[in-house]
């Protein structure tokens, strides 16, 4: 099972972009879903997360600029990115984690979408 991201591309500094992730219905309802990013030469880092109860958490570097949301009816998780900076340039990955039937944590990843912020 793979998640499917959309919405990446090129944007100027100060601009906005919205990423969306399609999450299978069997996964989204009871999972925590989040967005990671990985810039060239850097480790993948957690950007924002939202639980099944819609509690949210953000990396300090994006607080006040990014907003994560989920729509269980549409099976989507979105990341609204405002006031983008060149340092936000990275491949963004959608991720979901759910307690599985085998009594382990099941992890699901998207293929990634490139976000490039020009100065």
Buried (B, 14 or more C-beta within 10 A) or exposed (E): EEBBBBBBEEBEBEEEBEBBBBBBEEBBEEBBBBBBBBBEEEEBEEBBBBBBEEEBBBBEEBEEBBBBBBEEEEBBBBBBBBEBBEEBBBBBBBBBBBEEEEEEEBEBBBEBBEBBBEE
